[in-house]
Amino acid sequence: MPRLIKQGQITSDAWLPPVADAATAPDPHLPNLSQWLSLADKSGSAVQLEPGDGIAELLPALDAIELVAVNFPLFTDGRGFSYARDLREHGYRGELRAVGAFLPDQMHYLRRCGFDAFQFNDESRLEEGLRQLDIFSEHYQGAMDEPRPLFRRRS
């Protein structure tokens, strides 16, 4: 079972990565966007977005989706940060998982954009990733995890 950071701790997870042929895929696997779109019943579903997919096709079913995984094939590809922010701004409340080649140094910012679970390609980075989540104690600007800027939070 793959391991990831979820709810502030390292845990195992049963979801396997997407495969090209959904008919021969092991269960449970994350469907890619085209496989997800072909599902007749989207309640309780999960989907993995790739760079370039966008979120527009998910918007009508946000309340039905349990898990949205956003793949970061390269740590330099920042589209996933925007996907997370856009999903949260449109009201998505389910699990939002970053998967792939992001760096532990990016985790704090991934969480600020709305991610709440993190699955590295390299599981040896889990401990450092967990440490990076709490590296900053305060933020001046607002973000998805705390919309009010510091001057608004002071009484």
N, C-alpha and C positions, 0 to 999 in steps of 0.2 A: 504494500500500500504506500502511495506517495505521502510524504510528510510536508507539512506547511505550518505557517503561523496563522492562528485564528483565535480571536478573542484574547489576544495578548499572551498566548502560549503555543508551544510546539505540539502539534497533534497529527494523527494520521487521518487520511481521507480516502474514501473509496472511489472518487471520480477519477477516471482515466482520461488521458488526452484525446482529442478528436482523431478520427481516422478517416481516410478517403472514402471507404465503402461502409456505410452505416449498417448494411445487412450482415456483414461479417464481424462487426465490432463487438468486443467484449463489453459486458454490462458491469457497472454503469459507466458509460463514456460520455464525455461532453460533446454534444453535437456542434458542428460549425454552423455558421449563420444559414447557409442554404439548407442544411439538414434540419435545422430548427424550424425554418419557414415551412417545410413540408409536413411538420407534425400536425395532425388533425386536432389533437387536444394539447394545448399549451399550458394547462394548469399544472403547477408544481414542476415546471420544466427548467432546464438549464441550457446555457448557450455559451460558446466561446467566440469572442470577436477577435478578428485579426486586423492589423493595420490596414486602413482603406475600407473596412466594412461600414463604418459609421453606425449610428444608433437609431436612425429614423425608422427602420422596420420593426424595432422592438417597442417603440412608444405605445402603440395601441394595446399591447399585452403586458405592460410593466407590472401590473398587479398579479399576474399569473406566474411570473418568472421567479423561481426560487434562488437561482444562482446565475450571475453573469461573470464569466472569466474573461479577462482582457489579456491577450498575449503580447508580450514585449520580446520580439525575436532578437532585437538589438537594444542595448542599454541606451543608445543614442536616439531611439525613435520615441518621441514624446507624445504621439497621438493618443496613447492610452490614458494619459493624464487628462486630456480634454474629454475623452469618452466618459471617464468616471465623473468628472464635474457635471457634464451634461446630463448623465443619467440621474444623478442625485438632484439636480435642479428641476428635472421633470418628474420628480416624486418617487423614484425607485427606492425601495426600502429593504430589498433582499440583500443577500450576500454579494459583495462586489470584490472579486478576487483578481489580483495581479499575478500573472504566471509568466515564466520565461527568464530572460537574460537581464533583468534589471539588477541594479547594484544595491547592497545593503545601505549605502549612503543615500539612496533615493527613497527609502521606505518612509521616512518621516514625511516627505513631500507627497508621496503616494497616498498616505493616510489623510493628509490635509485636503487632498482632492476628492476623497470619498471612499477609497478602498478600505476594506476591513479584514481582508485575508490576503496572504502572500505566499506564493509557491515558487521557489527558485528552481531553475534547471539544475543547479548544483546544491544539493541538500547540505553540504558542508558549510554553507553560508547562513544557515538558520540561526545559530547562536548569535552571530554578529548582527544579523537583521533584527532580532529581538532587542538587542541592546540599542540599536539605532532608533527604534521607535520612541524611546524616551530620552533622546539626547538633548532636546530643547524643553525647557520648563515653561516658557512663555512666548507668545507671539504678538507682534505689534499689529499685524494686518488680520482681517477676517478671512476665513476660508470655509470650505464645506464642513469641517469638523468643529469650527467655532466661528459663526458668521459675524459676530460683533468684534470690531477692532478694540484694542486695549483701552483706548480712552473712553469707550462706551461701557466697558466692563468695570471700570473703577467707579466706586460710589462716592 
